[in-house]
Amino acid sequence: MSQEKEAIAKAPSGRVRRTPLTRKNVLTVSGKDPDFVYRVVNDKEDRVTELSEIGYEVVTDDKVQVGDKRVSKASTEGTVKRVNVGKGEKGVVMRIRKDWYEEDQKAKQEYVNETERATKQKALDGNYGKLEISRD
């Protein structure tokens, strides 16, 4: 019986995991929906509006937690998830559907590939010397 009590004492359940000081990250977003991709956006220069126009939405979900757990950090249900990002600026948590995000990333990669093709083509015409582009 003594060994059983000792095993229970060593493995507490439902306990909040401690975050070491060196691993503290105010931009951590937890409680995310796996069907979305999340990002923290600086709330300045109409960046939030710009991203809203291309499909991102401001996160107000109560399950989503931003940053480290703090006792002094109060939040109202359904409010916009904000976080201090430094220098007196605030960040807003936004999300986009995963399939839209992947579609955007594919378009970005196609642009990069086209730019590389054009660069290689100019380099191979003999006027620019040697050019090598590799992906590791």
C-alpha positions in Angstrom: 0.0 0.0 0.0 2.9 2.4 0.7 4.3 1.9 -2.8 0.9 2.7 -4.3 0.6 6.0 -2.4 4.2 6.9 -3.4 3.4 6.3 -7.1 0.3 8.5 -6.9 2.3 11.2 -5.2 5.0 11.2 -7.9 2.5 11.4 -10.8 0.0 14.1 -10.1 -2.8 14.4 -12.6 -4.5 17.6 -13.8 -1.6 19.6 -12.7 -0.5 22.6 -14.7 2.9 22.1 -16.4 5.5 24.5 -15.2 7.2 26.6 -17.9 10.9 27.2 -17.3 12.0 30.8 -17.3 14.3 30.2 -20.3 11.4 28.8 -22.3 8.9 31.6 -21.7 7.2 32.7 -24.9 4.6 35.4 -25.0 3.6 34.6 -28.5 2.6 31.0 -27.8 -0.9 30.2 -29.0 -2.6 27.2 -27.4 -6.0 25.7 -27.8 -6.0 26.1 -31.6 -8.4 24.5 -34.0 -6.5 22.1 -36.2 -8.4 23.2 -39.3 -6.9 26.7 -39.1 -3.5 28.2 -39.3 -2.8 30.9 -36.6 -0.5 34.0 -36.5 0.1 37.0 -34.3 -0.3 40.2 -36.3 1.0 43.6 -35.2 -2.0 45.9 -34.7 -0.8 48.8 -36.7 -0.8 50.3 -40.2 -4.2 48.6 -41.0 -2.4 45.2 -41.1 -5.4 43.5 -39.4 -7.8 45.0 -42.0 -5.5 44.0 -44.8 -5.4 40.4 -43.6 -9.1 40.3 -43.0 -9.7 41.2 -46.6 -7.8 38.1 -47.8 -9.5 35.6 -45.6 -8.0 35.9 -42.1 -10.3 36.4 -39.1 -9.7 37.8 -35.7 -9.7 35.1 -33.0 -12.3 35.5 -30.2 -12.6 31.8 -29.3 -12.4 31.3 -25.5 -10.5 28.0 -25.9 -7.6 29.8 -27.5 -5.0 31.1 -25.0 -2.2 33.5 -26.0 1.1 33.6 -24.2 2.0 32.2 -20.8 -0.6 31.6 -18.1 -0.8 34.6 -15.8 -3.0 35.2 -12.8 -3.2 38.9 -13.4 -4.2 38.5 -17.0 -8.0 39.0 -17.2 -10.0 38.6 -20.3 -13.7 38.8 -21.1 -15.4 36.0 -22.9 -15.6 36.6 -26.7 -13.0 39.4 -26.7 -10.3 39.7 -29.3 -7.2 37.8 -28.3 -4.4 40.4 -27.9 -0.8 40.1 -26.7 2.0 42.6 -25.9 4.6 42.2 -28.6 7.1 44.8 -27.2 7.8 48.5 -27.5 4.3 49.3 -26.4 2.7 47.5 -29.4 -0.1 45.0 -29.3 -0.5 41.9 -31.4 -3.8 40.4 -32.5 -4.2 36.6 -33.0 -5.7 35.9 -36.4 -6.4 32.7 -38.2 -7.2 31.4 -41.7 -8.6 28.2 -43.0 -5.9 25.6 -43.5 -6.8 24.9 -47.1 -6.7 28.6 -48.0 -3.3 29.0 -46.2 -1.9 26.0 -48.2 -3.3 27.5 -51.4 -1.6 30.8 -50.6 1.7 29.1 -49.8 1.6 27.2 -53.1 1.0 30.5 -55.0 4.0 32.0 -53.2 6.2 29.1 -54.1 5.1 29.2 -57.8 6.2 32.9 -57.8 9.6 32.0 -56.3 10.0 29.2 -58.8 9.2 31.5 -61.7 11.7 34.1 -60.4 14.4 31.5 -60.2 13.7 30.2 -63.7 14.0 33.8 -65.1 17.2 34.3 -63.2 18.7 31.1 -64.5 17.6 31.9 -68.0 19.4 35.3 -67.9 22.5 33.7 -66.3 22.7 31.0 -69.0 22.7 33.4 -71.9 26.4 34.0 -71.4 26.4 37.6 -70.2 26.3 37.1 -66.5 28.9 34.4 -65.7 28.0 31.4 -63.7 24.9 30.8 -61.5 24.0 27.9 -59.4 20.8 27.5 -57.4 20.3 24.5 -55.3 17.8 23.4 -52.6 19.0 21.3 -49.7 
